[in-house]
Amino acid sequence: MKFDITMQFDKRAIEKEISRGVNSAMRDIARKLNRRFSEIGRTAEGRDLDSVKSEVTRAFRSEGADISEPELTEYAQHLIEGAVISFEPGTLRA
């Protein structure tokens, strides 16, 4: 026996669900990066730039992200100087 089923989807509802998922993932990534940067910041002061850059690179890569060399150097230098770095996720709207 074969059944032919025609399904219709509410495109707007699907887009809204996708946005919720993406926003949740962005919040999670920001939370993880904030935690990791806090850890790096506690030990970065007075350390050499290259070792801090390595940790910053690993933090981003652990979340599936890459960072440019200029940004990497800037983040590492700020951490060495004792700055607190915090990430705030953007919001995707459907």
PDB file of N, CA, C and O in Angstrom:
ATOM      1  N   MET A   1       0.846  -1.172   0.000  1.00  0.00           N
ATOM      2  CA  MET A   1       0.000   0.000   0.000  1.00  0.00           C
ATOM      3  C   MET A   1       0.892   1.235   0.000  1.00  0.00           C
ATOM      4  O   MET A   1       1.866   1.294   0.750  1.00  0.00           O
ATOM      5  N   LYS A   2       0.578   2.192  -0.809  1.00  0.00           N
ATOM      6  CA  LYS A   2       1.355   3.417  -0.933  1.00  0.00           C
ATOM      7  C   LYS A   2       0.463   4.603  -0.601  1.00  0.00           C
ATOM      8  O   LYS A   2      -0.689   4.683  -1.030  1.00  0.00           O
ATOM      9  N   PHE A   3       1.026   5.516   0.171  1.00  0.00           N
ATOM     10  CA  PHE A   3       0.291   6.720   0.529  1.00  0.00           C
ATOM     11  C   PHE A   3       1.020   7.927  -0.045  1.00  0.00           C
ATOM     12  O   PHE A   3       2.242   8.030   0.070  1.00  0.00           O
ATOM     13  N   ASP A   4       0.300   8.810  -0.642  1.00  0.00           N
ATOM     14  CA  ASP A   4       0.865  10.074  -1.087  1.00  0.00           C
ATOM     15  C   ASP A   4       0.437  11.135  -0.083  1.00  0.00           C
ATOM     16  O   ASP A   4      -0.751  11.391   0.112  1.00  0.00           O
ATOM     17  N   ILE A   5       1.423  11.736   0.541  1.00  0.00           N
ATOM     18  CA  ILE A   5       1.145  12.759   1.550  1.00  0.00           C
ATOM     19  C   ILE A   5       1.756  14.071   1.094  1.00  0.00           C
ATOM     20  O   ILE A   5       2.938  14.148   0.759  1.00  0.00           O
ATOM     21  N   THR A   6       0.944  15.070   1.091  1.00  0.00           N
ATOM     22  CA  THR A   6       1.428  16.408   0.766  1.00  0.00           C
ATOM     23  C   THR A   6       1.514  17.186   2.067  1.00  0.00           C
ATOM     24  O   THR A   6       0.537  17.304   2.806  1.00  0.00           O
ATOM     25  N   MET A   7       2.716  17.721   2.335  1.00  0.00           N
ATOM     26  CA  MET A   7       2.910  18.481   3.574  1.00  0.00           C
ATOM     27  C   MET A   7       3.188  19.936   3.215  1.00  0.00           C
ATOM     28  O   MET A   7       3.884  20.237   2.245  1.00  0.00           O
ATOM     29  N   GLN A   8       2.639  20.805   4.003  1.00  0.00           N
ATOM     30  CA  GLN A   8       2.914  22.226   3.841  1.00  0.00           C
ATOM     31  C   GLN A   8       3.559  22.714   5.125  1.00  0.00           C
ATOM     32  O   GLN A   8       3.171  22.321   6.226  1.00  0.00           O
ATOM     33  N   PHE A   9       4.536  23.567   4.966  1.00  0.00           N
ATOM     34  CA  PHE A   9       5.251  24.082   6.118  1.00  0.00           C
ATOM     35  C   PHE A   9       5.075  25.588   6.200  1.00  0.00           C
ATOM     36  O   PHE A   9       4.965  26.282   5.190  1.00  0.00           O
ATOM     37  N   ASP A  10       5.053  26.063   7.416  1.00  0.00           N
ATOM     38  CA  ASP A  10       4.987  27.496   7.674  1.00  0.00           C
ATOM     39  C   ASP A  10       6.423  28.019   7.645  1.00  0.00           C
ATOM     40  O   ASP A  10       7.170  27.866   8.611  1.00  0.00           O
ATOM     41  N   LYS A  11       6.798  28.636   6.525  1.00  0.00           N
ATOM     42  CA  LYS A  11       8.161  29.103   6.324  1.00  0.00           C
ATOM     43  C   LYS A  11       8.601  30.037   7.447  1.00  0.00           C
ATOM     44  O   LYS A  11       9.730  29.945   7.928  1.00  0.00           O
ATOM     45  N   ARG A  12       7.731  30.912   7.852  1.00  0.00           N
ATOM     46  CA  ARG A  12       8.055  31.877   8.925  1.00  0.00           C
ATOM     47  C   ARG A  12       8.341  31.155  10.242  1.00  0.00           C
ATOM     48  O   ARG A  12       9.261  31.530  10.970  1.00  0.00           O
ATOM     49  N   ALA A  13       7.560  30.129  10.546  1.00  0.00           N
ATOM     50  CA  ALA A  13       7.774  29.370  11.785  1.00  0.00           C
ATOM     51  C   ALA A  13       9.106  28.630  11.744  1.00  0.00           C
ATOM     52  O   ALA A  13       9.809  28.555  12.751  1.00  0.00           O
ATOM     53  N   ILE A  14       9.449  28.089  10.592  1.00  0.00           N
ATOM     54  CA  ILE A  14      10.724  27.384  10.445  1.00  0.00           C
ATOM     55  C   ILE A  14      11.882  28.370  10.616  1.00  0.00           C
ATOM     56  O   ILE A  14      12.853  28.079  11.314  1.00  0.00           O
ATOM     57  N   GLU A  15      11.775  29.519   9.986  1.00  0.00           N
ATOM     58  CA  GLU A  15      12.822  30.531  10.110  1.00  0.00           C
ATOM     59  C   GLU A  15      12.985  30.971  11.567  1.00  0.00           C
ATOM     60  O   GLU A  15      14.101  31.199  12.033  1.00  0.00           O
ATOM     61  N   LYS A  16      11.873  31.087  12.270  1.00  0.00           N
ATOM     62  CA  LYS A  16      11.905  31.495  13.669  1.00  0.00           C
ATOM     63  C   LYS A  16      12.618  30.437  14.527  1.00  0.00           C
ATOM     64  O   LYS A  16      13.407  30.776  15.410  1.00  0.00           O
ATOM     65  N   GLU A  17      12.338  29.178  14.265  1.00  0.00           N
ATOM     66  CA  GLU A  17      12.993  28.088  15.000  1.00  0.00           C
ATOM     67  C   GLU A  17      14.487  28.042  14.704  1.00  0.00           C
ATOM     68  O   GLU A  17      15.295  27.804  15.602  1.00  0.00           O
ATOM     69  N   ILE A  18      14.848  28.267  13.457  1.00  0.00           N
ATOM     70  CA  ILE A  18      16.265  28.308  13.092  1.00  0.00           C
ATOM     71  C   ILE A  18      16.953  29.458  13.822  1.00  0.00           C
ATOM     72  O   ILE A  18      18.053  29.287  14.348  1.00  0.00           O
ATOM     73  N   SER A  19      16.323  30.614  13.858  1.00  0.00           N
ATOM     74  CA  SER A  19      16.881  31.767  14.564  1.00  0.00           C
ATOM     75  C   SER A  19      17.078  31.464  16.042  1.00  0.00           C
ATOM     76  O   SER A  19      18.104  31.819  16.621  1.00  0.00           O
ATOM     77  N   ARG A  20      16.102  30.814  16.648  1.00  0.00           N
ATOM     78  CA  ARG A  20      16.232  30.443  18.075  1.00  0.00           C
ATOM     79  C   ARG A  20      17.442  29.541  18.283  1.00  0.00           C
ATOM     80  O   ARG A  20      18.209  29.729  19.227  1.00  0.00           O
ATOM     81  N   GLY A  21      17.609  28.567  17.404  1.00  0.00           N
ATOM     82  CA  GLY A  21      18.733  27.652  17.517  1.00  0.00           C
ATOM     83  C   GLY A  21      20.072  28.353  17.351  1.00  0.00           C
ATOM     84  O   GLY A  21      21.014  28.104  18.103  1.00  0.00           O
ATOM     85  N   VAL A  22      20.146  29.227  16.362  1.00  0.00           N
ATOM     86  CA  VAL A  22      21.385  29.970  16.115  1.00  0.00           C
ATOM     87  C   VAL A  22      21.682  30.890  17.290  1.00  0.00           C
ATOM     88  O   VAL A  22      22.824  30.959  17.744  1.00  0.00           O
ATOM     89  N   ASN A  23      20.678  31.595  17.786  1.00  0.00           N
ATOM     90  CA  ASN A  23      20.884  32.502  18.917  1.00  0.00           C
ATOM     91  C   ASN A  23      21.331  31.748  20.156  1.00  0.00           C
ATOM     92  O   ASN A  23      22.195  32.222  20.894  1.00  0.00           O
ATOM     93  N   SER A  24      20.758  30.591  20.389  1.00  0.00           N
ATOM     94  CA  SER A  24      21.158  29.767  21.524  1.00  0.00           C
ATOM     95  C   SER A  24      22.612  29.328  21.387  1.00  0.00           C
ATOM     96  O   SER A  24      23.370  29.356  22.357  1.00  0.00           O
ATOM     97  N   ALA A  25      22.995  28.924  20.183  1.00  0.00           N
ATOM     98  CA  ALA A  25      24.373  28.500  19.933  1.00  0.00           C
ATOM     99  C   ALA A  25      25.344  29.671  20.122  1.00  0.00           C
ATOM    100  O   ALA A  25      26.425  29.493  20.683  1.00  0.00           O
ATOM    101  N   MET A  26      24.964  30.859  19.660  1.00  0.00           N
ATOM    102  CA  MET A  26      25.834  32.032  19.820  1.00  0.00           C
ATOM    103  C   MET A  26      26.007  32.383  21.298  1.00  0.00           C
ATOM    104  O   MET A  26      27.106  32.730  21.730  1.00  0.00           O
ATOM    105  N   ARG A  27      24.922  32.293  22.074  1.00  0.00           N
ATOM    106  CA  ARG A  27      25.028  32.552  23.516  1.00  0.00           C
ATOM    107  C   ARG A  27      25.955  31.542  24.178  1.00  0.00           C
ATOM    108  O   ARG A  27      26.757  31.894  25.043  1.00  0.00           O
ATOM    109  N   ASP A  28      25.839  30.295  23.768  1.00  0.00           N
ATOM    110  CA  ASP A  28      26.675  29.236  24.332  1.00  0.00           C
ATOM    111  C   ASP A  28      28.149  29.471  23.997  1.00  0.00           C
ATOM    112  O   ASP A  28      29.012  29.327  24.864  1.00  0.00           O
ATOM    113  N   ILE A  29      28.435  29.825  22.765  1.00  0.00           N
ATOM    114  CA  ILE A  29      29.818  30.097  22.365  1.00  0.00           C
ATOM    115  C   ILE A  29      30.370  31.290  23.136  1.00  0.00           C
ATOM    116  O   ILE A  29      31.500  31.237  23.621  1.00  0.00           O
ATOM    117  N   ALA A  30      29.598  32.358  23.257  1.00  0.00           N
ATOM    118  CA  ALA A  30      30.046  33.540  24.005  1.00  0.00           C
ATOM    119  C   ALA A  30      30.320  33.174  25.460  1.00  0.00           C
ATOM    120  O   ALA A  30      31.313  33.617  26.036  1.00  0.00           O
ATOM    121  N   ARG A  31      29.453  32.377  26.048  1.00  0.00           N
ATOM    122  CA  ARG A  31      29.627  31.953  27.446  1.00  0.00           C
ATOM    123  C   ARG A  31      30.934  31.154  27.602  1.00  0.00           C
ATOM    124  O   ARG A  31      31.697  31.382  28.542  1.00  0.00           O
ATOM    125  N   LYS A  32      31.182  30.225  26.680  1.00  0.00           N
ATOM    126  CA  LYS A  32      32.401  29.419  26.741  1.00  0.00           C
ATOM    127  C   LYS A  32      33.649  30.274  26.537  1.00  0.00           C
ATOM    128  O   LYS A  32      34.647  30.104  27.238  1.00  0.00           O
ATOM    129  N   LEU A  33      33.587  31.200  25.564  1.00  0.00           N
ATOM    130  CA  LEU A  33      34.741  32.068  25.332  1.00  0.00           C
ATOM    131  C   LEU A  33      34.980  32.995  26.526  1.00  0.00           C
ATOM    132  O   LEU A  33      36.129  33.249  26.888  1.00  0.00           O
ATOM    133  N   ASN A  34      33.925  33.495  27.131  1.00  0.00           N
ATOM    134  CA  ASN A  34      34.082  34.352  28.309  1.00  0.00           C
ATOM    135  C   ASN A  34      34.758  33.590  29.447  1.00  0.00           C
ATOM    136  O   ASN A  34      35.643  34.118  30.119  1.00  0.00           O
ATOM    137  N   ARG A  35      34.336  32.361  29.651  1.00  0.00           N
ATOM    138  CA  ARG A  35      34.930  31.525  30.699  1.00  0.00           C
ATOM    139  C   ARG A  35      36.410  31.280  30.400  1.00  0.00           C
ATOM    140  O   ARG A  35      37.260  31.400  31.282  1.00  0.00           O
ATOM    141  N   ARG A  36      36.701  30.939  29.155  1.00  0.00           N
ATOM    142  CA  ARG A  36      38.087  30.636  28.761  1.00  0.00           C
ATOM    143  C   ARG A  36      38.965  31.880  28.838  1.00  0.00           C
ATOM    144  O   ARG A  36      40.101  31.800  29.306  1.00  0.00           O
ATOM    145  N   PHE A  37      38.460  33.032  28.387  1.00  0.00           N
ATOM    146  CA  PHE A  37      39.252  34.255  28.443  1.00  0.00           C
ATOM    147  C   PHE A  37      39.484  34.695  29.878  1.00  0.00           C
ATOM    148  O   PHE A  37      40.518  35.287  30.186  1.00  0.00           O
ATOM    149  N   SER A  38      38.546  34.417  30.744  1.00  0.00           N
ATOM    150  CA  SER A  38      38.736  34.713  32.163  1.00  0.00           C
ATOM    151  C   SER A  38      39.883  33.871  32.725  1.00  0.00           C
ATOM    152  O   SER A  38      40.719  34.367  33.481  1.00  0.00           O
ATOM    153  N   GLU A  39      39.910  32.601  32.346  1.00  0.00           N
ATOM    154  CA  GLU A  39      40.997  31.719  32.784  1.00  0.00           C
ATOM    155  C   GLU A  39      42.344  32.198  32.246  1.00  0.00           C
ATOM    156  O   GLU A  39      43.330  32.255  32.981  1.00  0.00           O
ATOM    157  N   ILE A  40      42.377  32.538  30.973  1.00  0.00           N
ATOM    158  CA  ILE A  40      43.618  33.022  30.366  1.00  0.00           C
ATOM    159  C   ILE A  40      44.063  34.314  31.051  1.00  0.00           C
ATOM    160  O   ILE A  40      45.242  34.493  31.356  1.00  0.00           O
ATOM    161  N   GLY A  41      43.117  35.198  31.284  1.00  0.00           N
ATOM    162  CA  GLY A  41      43.423  36.487  31.900  1.00  0.00           C
ATOM    163  C   GLY A  41      44.030  36.370  33.286  1.00  0.00           C
ATOM    164  O   GLY A  41      44.853  37.197  33.679  1.00  0.00           O
ATOM    165  N   ARG A  42      43.626  35.343  34.031  1.00  0.00           N
ATOM    166  CA  ARG A  42      44.172  35.170  35.389  1.00  0.00           C
ATOM    167  C   ARG A  42      45.662  34.834  35.384  1.00  0.00           C
ATOM    168  O   ARG A  42      46.359  35.081  36.368  1.00  0.00           O
ATOM    169  N   THR A  43      46.145  34.275  34.285  1.00  0.00           N
ATOM    170  CA  THR A  43      47.554  33.866  34.228  1.00  0.00           C
ATOM    171  C   THR A  43      48.371  34.625  33.192  1.00  0.00           C
ATOM    172  O   THR A  43      49.577  34.400  33.083  1.00  0.00           O
ATOM    173  N   ALA A  44      47.754  35.511  32.433  1.00  0.00           N
ATOM    174  CA  ALA A  44      48.440  36.159  31.308  1.00  0.00           C
ATOM    175  C   ALA A  44      49.366  37.290  31.724  1.00  0.00           C
ATOM    176  O   ALA A  44      50.378  37.531  31.065  1.00  0.00           O
ATOM    177  N   GLU A  45      49.044  37.974  32.783  1.00  0.00           N
ATOM    178  CA  GLU A  45      49.806  39.151  33.161  1.00  0.00           C
ATOM    179  C   GLU A  45      51.280  38.801  33.370  1.00  0.00           C
ATOM    180  O   GLU A  45      51.621  37.911  34.150  1.00  0.00           O
ATOM    181  N   GLY A  46      52.139  39.522  32.657  1.00  0.00           N
ATOM    182  CA  GLY A  46      53.574  39.321  32.784  1.00  0.00           C
ATOM    183  C   GLY A  46      54.147  38.216  31.903  1.00  0.00           C
ATOM    184  O   GLY A  46      55.366  38.055  31.837  1.00  0.00           O
ATOM    185  N   ARG A  47      53.295  37.454  31.227  1.00  0.00           N
ATOM    186  CA  ARG A  47      53.793  36.383  30.363  1.00  0.00           C
ATOM    187  C   ARG A  47      54.176  36.928  28.995  1.00  0.00           C
ATOM    188  O   ARG A  47      53.832  38.054  28.635  1.00  0.00           O
ATOM    189  N   ASP A  48      54.900  36.097  28.238  1.00  0.00           N
ATOM    190  CA  ASP A  48      55.308  36.544  26.907  1.00  0.00           C
ATOM    191  C   ASP A  48      54.117  36.466  25.941  1.00  0.00           C
ATOM    192  O   ASP A  48      53.202  35.659  26.105  1.00  0.00           O
ATOM    193  N   LEU A  49      54.169  37.326  24.946  1.00  0.00           N
ATOM    194  CA  LEU A  49      53.069  37.494  23.996  1.00  0.00           C
ATOM    195  C   LEU A  49      52.748  36.199  23.259  1.00  0.00           C
ATOM    196  O   LEU A  49      51.575  35.854  23.111  1.00  0.00           O
ATOM    197  N   ASP A  50      53.761  35.479  22.798  1.00  0.00           N
ATOM    198  CA  ASP A  50      53.516  34.270  22.005  1.00  0.00           C
ATOM    199  C   ASP A  50      52.776  33.186  22.779  1.00  0.00           C
ATOM    200  O   ASP A  50      51.920  32.504  22.215  1.00  0.00           O
ATOM    201  N   SER A  51      53.090  33.019  24.054  1.00  0.00           N
ATOM    202  CA  SER A  51      52.396  31.973  24.826  1.00  0.00           C
ATOM    203  C   SER A  51      50.929  32.329  25.046  1.00  0.00           C
ATOM    204  O   SER A  51      50.068  31.450  25.033  1.00  0.00           O
ATOM    205  N   VAL A  52      50.643  33.609  25.247  1.00  0.00           N
ATOM    206  CA  VAL A  52      49.254  34.039  25.431  1.00  0.00           C
ATOM    207  C   VAL A  52      48.506  33.937  24.101  1.00  0.00           C
ATOM    208  O   VAL A  52      47.341  33.540  24.070  1.00  0.00           O
ATOM    209  N   LYS A  53      49.175  34.294  23.009  1.00  0.00           N
ATOM    210  CA  LYS A  53      48.553  34.169  21.691  1.00  0.00           C
ATOM    211  C   LYS A  53      48.177  32.715  21.415  1.00  0.00           C
ATOM    212  O   LYS A  53      47.121  32.449  20.841  1.00  0.00           O
ATOM    213  N   SER A  54      49.018  31.787  21.812  1.00  0.00           N
ATOM    214  CA  SER A  54      48.717  30.357  21.616  1.00  0.00           C
ATOM    215  C   SER A  54      47.453  29.959  22.364  1.00  0.00           C
ATOM    216  O   SER A  54      46.624  29.219  21.835  1.00  0.00           O
ATOM    217  N   GLU A  55      47.302  30.441  23.580  1.00  0.00           N
ATOM    218  CA  GLU A  55      46.106  30.117  24.360  1.00  0.00           C
ATOM    219  C   GLU A  55      44.849  30.739  23.752  1.00  0.00           C
ATOM    220  O   GLU A  55      43.793  30.109  23.714  1.00  0.00           O
ATOM    221  N   VAL A  56      44.970  31.966  23.284  1.00  0.00           N
ATOM    222  CA  VAL A  56      43.827  32.645  22.656  1.00  0.00           C
ATOM    223  C   VAL A  56      43.429  31.899  21.378  1.00  0.00           C
ATOM    224  O   VAL A  56      42.242  31.702  21.114  1.00  0.00           O
ATOM    225  N   THR A  57      44.401  31.495  20.608  1.00  0.00           N
ATOM    226  CA  THR A  57      44.129  30.731  19.388  1.00  0.00           C
ATOM    227  C   THR A  57      43.387  29.443  19.722  1.00  0.00           C
ATOM    228  O   THR A  57      42.398  29.110  19.070  1.00  0.00           O
ATOM    229  N   ARG A  58      43.860  28.716  20.737  1.00  0.00           N
ATOM    230  CA  ARG A  58      43.198  27.467  21.143  1.00  0.00           C
ATOM    231  C   ARG A  58      41.770  27.715  21.612  1.00  0.00           C
ATOM    232  O   ARG A  58      40.877  26.912  21.339  1.00  0.00           O
ATOM    233  N   ALA A  59      41.553  28.814  22.311  1.00  0.00           N
ATOM    234  CA  ALA A  59      40.201  29.132  22.791  1.00  0.00           C
ATOM    235  C   ALA A  59      39.245  29.312  21.619  1.00  0.00           C
ATOM    236  O   ALA A  59      38.140  28.770  21.628  1.00  0.00           O
ATOM    237  N   PHE A  60      39.662  30.064  20.623  1.00  0.00           N
ATOM    238  CA  PHE A  60      38.803  30.277  19.455  1.00  0.00           C
ATOM    239  C   PHE A  60      38.602  28.993  18.665  1.00  0.00           C
ATOM    240  O   PHE A  60      37.486  28.676  18.254  1.00  0.00           O
ATOM    241  N   ARG A  61      39.677  28.265  18.457  1.00  0.00           N
ATOM    242  CA  ARG A  61      39.572  27.024  17.674  1.00  0.00           C
ATOM    243  C   ARG A  61      38.706  25.983  18.371  1.00  0.00           C
ATOM    244  O   ARG A  61      38.043  25.184  17.709  1.00  0.00           O
ATOM    245  N   SER A  62      38.707  25.986  19.690  1.00  0.00           N
ATOM    246  CA  SER A  62      37.867  25.023  20.415  1.00  0.00           C
ATOM    247  C   SER A  62      36.385  25.275  20.147  1.00  0.00           C
ATOM    248  O   SER A  62      35.556  24.388  20.348  1.00  0.00           O
ATOM    249  N   GLU A  63      36.054  26.480  19.696  1.00  0.00           N
ATOM    250  CA  GLU A  63      34.672  26.823  19.357  1.00  0.00           C
ATOM    251  C   GLU A  63      34.451  26.855  17.846  1.00  0.00           C
ATOM    252  O   GLU A  63      33.421  27.331  17.368  1.00  0.00           O
ATOM    253  N   GLY A  64      35.428  26.345  17.104  1.00  0.00           N
ATOM    254  CA  GLY A  64      35.290  26.267  15.650  1.00  0.00           C
ATOM    255  C   GLY A  64      35.522  27.583  14.943  1.00  0.00           C
ATOM    256  O   GLY A  64      35.068  27.764  13.813  1.00  0.00           O
ATOM    257  N   ALA A  65      36.219  28.505  15.584  1.00  0.00           N
ATOM    258  CA  ALA A  65      36.446  29.827  15.002  1.00  0.00           C
ATOM    259  C   ALA A  65      37.933  30.059  14.771  1.00  0.00           C
ATOM    260  O   ALA A  65      38.779  29.500  15.470  1.00  0.00           O
ATOM    261  N   ASP A  66      38.231  30.875  13.802  1.00  0.00           N
ATOM    262  CA  ASP A  66      39.597  31.328  13.556  1.00  0.00           C
ATOM    263  C   ASP A  66      39.657  32.813  13.861  1.00  0.00           C
ATOM    264  O   ASP A  66      38.632  33.493  13.914  1.00  0.00           O
ATOM    265  N   ILE A  67      40.857  33.301  14.058  1.00  0.00           N
ATOM    266  CA  ILE A  67      41.052  34.706  14.376  1.00  0.00           C
ATOM    267  C   ILE A  67      42.230  35.216  13.550  1.00  0.00           C
ATOM    268  O   ILE A  67      43.208  34.496  13.343  1.00  0.00           O
ATOM    269  N   SER A  68      42.134  36.448  13.086  1.00  0.00           N
ATOM    270  CA  SER A  68      43.223  37.021  12.285  1.00  0.00           C
ATOM    271  C   SER A  68      44.411  37.333  13.203  1.00  0.00           C
ATOM    272  O   SER A  68      44.253  37.498  14.413  1.00  0.00           O
ATOM    273  N   GLU A  69      45.576  37.408  12.612  1.00  0.00           N
ATOM    274  CA  GLU A  69      46.793  37.711  13.368  1.00  0.00           C
ATOM    275  C   GLU A  69      46.706  39.048  14.110  1.00  0.00           C
ATOM    276  O   GLU A  69      47.059  39.111  15.288  1.00  0.00           O
ATOM    277  N   PRO A  70      46.242  40.124  13.450  1.00  0.00           N
ATOM    278  CA  PRO A  70      46.139  41.397  14.183  1.00  0.00           C
ATOM    279  C   PRO A  70      45.186  41.315  15.393  1.00  0.00           C
ATOM    280  O   PRO A  70      45.486  41.852  16.459  1.00  0.00           O
ATOM    281  N   GLU A  71      44.042  40.641  15.218  1.00  0.00           N
ATOM    282  CA  GLU A  71      43.103  40.500  16.338  1.00  0.00           C
ATOM    283  C   GLU A  71      43.707  39.644  17.446  1.00  0.00           C
ATOM    284  O   GLU A  71      43.571  39.953  18.630  1.00  0.00           O
ATOM    285  N   LEU A  72      44.368  38.575  17.049  1.00  0.00           N
ATOM    286  CA  LEU A  72      45.005  37.681  18.005  1.00  0.00           C
ATOM    287  C   LEU A  72      46.018  38.443  18.863  1.00  0.00           C
ATOM    288  O   LEU A  72      46.027  38.318  20.087  1.00  0.00           O
ATOM    289  N   THR A  73      46.854  39.219  18.217  1.00  0.00           N
ATOM    290  CA  THR A  73      47.865  40.003  18.932  1.00  0.00           C
ATOM    291  C   THR A  73      47.205  41.014  19.862  1.00  0.00           C
ATOM    292  O   THR A  73      47.651  41.213  20.992  1.00  0.00           O
ATOM    293  N   GLU A  74      46.148  41.646  19.382  1.00  0.00           N
ATOM    294  CA  GLU A  74      45.455  42.649  20.209  1.00  0.00           C
ATOM    295  C   GLU A  74      44.830  42.013  21.451  1.00  0.00           C
ATOM    296  O   GLU A  74      44.993  42.523  22.560  1.00  0.00           O
ATOM    297  N   TYR A  75      44.117  40.902  21.268  1.00  0.00           N
ATOM    298  CA  TYR A  75      43.526  40.213  22.425  1.00  0.00           C
ATOM    299  C   TYR A  75      44.600  39.806  23.421  1.00  0.00           C
ATOM    300  O   TYR A  75      44.471  40.052  24.621  1.00  0.00           O
ATOM    301  N   ALA A  76      45.665  39.180  22.917  1.00  0.00           N
ATOM    302  CA  ALA A  76      46.728  38.701  23.809  1.00  0.00           C
ATOM    303  C   ALA A  76      47.370  39.863  24.559  1.00  0.00           C
ATOM    304  O   ALA A  76      47.613  39.765  25.762  1.00  0.00           O
ATOM    305  N   GLN A  77      47.643  40.948  23.869  1.00  0.00           N
ATOM    306  CA  GLN A  77      48.276  42.103  24.517  1.00  0.00           C
ATOM    307  C   GLN A  77      47.371  42.685  25.601  1.00  0.00           C
ATOM    308  O   GLN A  77      47.843  43.037  26.682  1.00  0.00           O
ATOM    309  N   HIS A  78      46.089  42.784  25.318  1.00  0.00           N
ATOM    310  CA  HIS A  78      45.149  43.305  26.327  1.00  0.00           C
ATOM    311  C   HIS A  78      45.116  42.386  27.550  1.00  0.00           C
ATOM    312  O   HIS A  78      45.093  42.863  28.685  1.00  0.00           O
ATOM    313  N   LEU A  79      45.115  41.092  27.325  1.00  0.00           N
ATOM    314  CA  LEU A  79      45.108  40.145  28.443  1.00  0.00           C
ATOM    315  C   LEU A  79      46.382  40.265  29.280  1.00  0.00           C
ATOM    316  O   LEU A  79      46.325  40.221  30.509  1.00  0.00           O
ATOM    317  N   ILE A  80      47.523  40.416  28.621  1.00  0.00           N
ATOM    318  CA  ILE A  80      48.792  40.584  29.332  1.00  0.00           C
ATOM    319  C   ILE A  80      48.764  41.848  30.185  1.00  0.00           C
ATOM    320  O   ILE A  80      49.331  41.884  31.277  1.00  0.00           O
ATOM    321  N   GLU A  81      48.104  42.873  29.682  1.00  0.00           N
ATOM    322  CA  GLU A  81      48.010  44.153  30.406  1.00  0.00           C
ATOM    323  C   GLU A  81      46.952  44.124  31.508  1.00  0.00           C
ATOM    324  O   GLU A  81      46.777  45.107  32.227  1.00  0.00           O
ATOM    325  N   GLY A  82      46.247  43.001  31.640  1.00  0.00           N
ATOM    326  CA  GLY A  82      45.273  42.862  32.714  1.00  0.00           C
ATOM    327  C   GLY A  82      43.848  43.246  32.353  1.00  0.00           C
ATOM    328  O   GLY A  82      42.985  43.310  33.228  1.00  0.00           O
ATOM    329  N   ALA A  83      43.589  43.503  31.075  1.00  0.00           N
ATOM    330  CA  ALA A  83      42.236  43.869  30.656  1.00  0.00           C
ATOM    331  C   ALA A  83      41.303  42.662  30.743  1.00  0.00           C
ATOM    332  O   ALA A  83      41.731  41.517  30.598  1.00  0.00           O
ATOM    333  N   VAL A  84      40.049  42.936  30.978  1.00  0.00           N
ATOM    334  CA  VAL A  84      39.021  41.901  30.973  1.00  0.00           C
ATOM    335  C   VAL A  84      38.342  41.947  29.607  1.00  0.00           C
ATOM    336  O   VAL A  84      37.889  43.002  29.165  1.00  0.00           O
ATOM    337  N   ILE A  85      38.277  40.800  28.949  1.00  0.00           N
ATOM    338  CA  ILE A  85      37.652  40.716  27.631  1.00  0.00           C
ATOM    339  C   ILE A  85      36.377  39.894  27.760  1.00  0.00           C
ATOM    340  O   ILE A  85      36.385  38.788  28.301  1.00  0.00           O
ATOM    341  N   SER A  86      35.288  40.451  27.256  1.00  0.00           N
ATOM    342  CA  SER A  86      33.993  39.790  27.358  1.00  0.00           C
ATOM    343  C   SER A  86      33.315  39.815  26.001  1.00  0.00           C
ATOM    344  O   SER A  86      33.359  40.813  25.282  1.00  0.00           O
ATOM    345  N   PHE A  87      32.690  38.700  25.666  1.00  0.00           N
ATOM    346  CA  PHE A  87      31.991  38.569  24.391  1.00  0.00           C
ATOM    347  C   PHE A  87      30.488  38.615  24.610  1.00  0.00           C
ATOM    348  O   PHE A  87      29.964  37.966  25.515  1.00  0.00           O
ATOM    349  N   GLU A  88      29.803  39.381  23.782  1.00  0.00           N
ATOM    350  CA  GLU A  88      28.351  39.468  23.811  1.00  0.00           C
ATOM    351  C   GLU A  88      27.845  38.989  22.454  1.00  0.00           C
ATOM    352  O   GLU A  88      28.232  39.536  21.421  1.00  0.00           O
ATOM    353  N   PRO A  89      26.987  37.976  22.448  1.00  0.00           N
ATOM    354  CA  PRO A  89      26.510  37.470  21.163  1.00  0.00           C
ATOM    355  C   PRO A  89      25.533  38.435  20.513  1.00  0.00           C
ATOM    356  O   PRO A  89      24.782  39.134  21.193  1.00  0.00           O
ATOM    357  N   GLY A  90      25.553  38.462  19.195  1.00  0.00           N
ATOM    358  CA  GLY A  90      24.563  39.220  18.453  1.00  0.00           C
ATOM    359  C   GLY A  90      23.263  38.431  18.434  1.00  0.00           C
ATOM    360  O   GLY A  90      23.182  37.350  19.017  1.00  0.00           O
ATOM    361  N   THR A  91      22.266  38.956  17.782  1.00  0.00           N
ATOM    362  CA  THR A  91      20.972  38.278  17.691  1.00  0.00           C
ATOM    363  C   THR A  91      20.565  38.174  16.230  1.00  0.00           C
ATOM    364  O   THR A  91      20.547  39.165  15.500  1.00  0.00           O
ATOM    365  N   LEU A  92      20.243  36.967  15.822  1.00  0.00           N
ATOM    366  CA  LEU A  92      19.737  36.717  14.479  1.00  0.00           C
ATOM    367  C   LEU A  92      18.222  36.771  14.545  1.00  0.00           C
ATOM    368  O   LEU A  92      17.607  36.100  15.374  1.00  0.00           O
ATOM    369  N   ARG A  93      17.621  37.567  13.675  1.00  0.00           N
ATOM    370  CA  ARG A  93      16.151  37.660  13.654  1.00  0.00           C
ATOM    371  C   ARG A  93      15.642  37.125  12.332  1.00  0.00           C
ATOM    372  O   ARG A  93      16.200  37.394  11.268  1.00  0.00           O
ATOM    373  N   ALA A  94      14.579  36.368  12.429  1.00  0.00           N
ATOM    374  CA  ALA A  94      13.965  35.813  11.209  1.00  0.00           C
ATOM    375  C   ALA A  94      13.030  36.823  10.587  1.00  0.00           C
ATOM    376  O   ALA A  94      12.419  36.545   9.556  1.00  0.00           O
TER     377      ALA A  94
END
